[in-house]
Structure formats: structure tokens, C-alpha cells
Amino acid sequence: MPSKIVRGRVPEDLRKEFLAFAAKQGLTESAAVQYLVKGYVAHMRKIQQRNEETLEALADVEAGLTFSADTVLDWVSSWGTTDEKKAPIA
């Protein structure tokens, strides 16, 4: 896969600390930056997914697809018993 150079300015003391940690892991500066960018992208994907799931959940609430706390607690309380109940379904 082709790659591009990414440039950015960081304080020198932060760069030195970053490189020291990278060296302890046996990483070159380039490999450490790639690792950092991959981690950032993965983190942002999780945030984006969480936001989308939140919007979906809010739409469900607005549509009235909810259960009372008593219904959910009754279902959860039945877990592991001989009379285990099926999950409430909207």
C-alpha cells in the first residue's frame, strides 16, 4: 500500500519522550507515528459508532420502543432459574 509523509509540530520535550517510548518498544520514529495514527483512527471509529448507536437508541425511545424498569428487572431476575423468561421484545 502506498504511503504518504505526515508532518506536524509538537513540543520538543514531548517528541523526545515519544521517541524514548518508541525506542523501548523497538520502534522507529516512522513506525511509532504509524502506530499512533492507527490508534487514533480506531479510537475515532469507536466514537463514531457509539454516536450512531446513541442516535439509533434515541430514535427507538422517540418511537416508544421502550420497556419499564420493572419489566427489565423481572426478566433479568429470572436469569439462571428454571423459570427463565424470554427477553422483552418491542
C-alpha positions as CSV (number, residue, x, y, z in Angstrom):
1,M,0.0,0.0,0.0
2,P,1.4,3.4,-0.9
3,S,2.2,5.7,2.0
4,K,2.5,9.5,2.5
5,I,4.6,11.5,4.8
6,V,2.7,13.1,7.6
7,R,4.1,16.2,9.2
8,G,3.2,18.0,12.4
9,R,4.7,20.2,15.0
10,V,4.9,19.0,18.6
11,P,6.9,20.5,21.5
12,E,10.5,19.1,21.6
13,D,10.1,17.7,25.1
14,L,7.0,15.7,24.0
15,R,8.9,14.5,20.9
16,K,11.8,13.3,23.0
17,E,9.5,11.4,25.4
18,F,7.6,9.9,22.4
19,L,10.8,8.7,20.8
20,A,12.0,7.3,24.1
21,F,8.9,5.2,24.5
22,A,9.1,4.1,20.8
23,A,12.7,3.0,21.3
24,K,11.8,0.9,24.3
25,Q,9.3,-0.9,22.1
26,G,11.9,-1.3,19.3
27,L,10.0,1.1,17.0
28,T,11.5,3.6,14.6
29,E,10.0,7.1,14.7
30,S,8.1,6.3,11.5
31,A,6.7,3.0,12.9
32,A,5.7,4.7,16.1
33,V,3.9,7.5,14.3
34,Q,2.1,4.9,12.1
35,Y,1.1,3.0,15.3
36,L,-0.1,6.3,16.8
37,V,-2.2,7.2,13.7
38,K,-3.8,3.8,13.6
39,G,-4.7,4.0,17.2
40,Y,-6.2,7.4,16.7
41,V,-8.3,6.3,13.7
42,A,-9.5,3.2,15.6
43,H,-10.5,5.4,18.6
44,M,-12.4,7.8,16.3
45,R,-14.2,4.9,14.6
46,K,-15.4,3.7,18.1
47,I,-16.6,7.2,18.9
48,Q,-18.4,7.5,15.6
49,Q,-20.0,4.0,16.1
50,R,-21.1,5.0,19.6
51,N,-22.6,8.2,18.4
52,E,-24.5,6.3,15.7
53,E,-25.8,3.8,18.2
54,T,-26.9,6.6,20.5
55,L,-28.9,8.2,17.7
56,E,-30.5,4.9,16.9
57,A,-31.4,4.4,20.6
58,L,-32.9,7.9,20.8
59,A,-35.0,7.2,17.7
60,D,-36.2,4.0,19.4
61,V,-37.2,6.0,22.5
62,E,-39.0,8.6,20.4
63,A,-40.8,5.7,18.6
64,G,-41.9,4.3,22.0
65,L,-39.8,1.2,21.7
66,T,-39.0,1.0,25.4
67,F,-39.7,-1.2,28.4
68,S,-40.4,-0.3,32.0
69,A,-37.7,-0.9,34.6
70,D,-39.9,-3.4,36.3
71,T,-40.2,-5.4,33.1
72,V,-36.5,-5.5,32.6
73,L,-35.7,-6.3,36.2
74,D,-38.3,-9.1,36.2
75,W,-36.6,-10.6,33.1
76,V,-33.1,-10.2,34.5
77,S,-34.1,-11.7,37.8
78,S,-35.3,-14.8,36.0
79,W,-31.8,-15.5,34.5
80,G,-30.3,-18.8,35.7
81,T,-33.6,-20.0,37.1
82,T,-35.7,-22.9,35.9
83,D,-38.4,-20.4,35.0
84,E,-36.1,-18.1,32.9
85,K,-38.1,-15.6,30.9
86,K,-37.6,-14.6,27.3
87,A,-36.2,-11.1,26.6
88,P,-38.9,-8.5,26.2
89,I,-39.2,-7.6,22.5
90,A,-40.7,-4.3,21.2
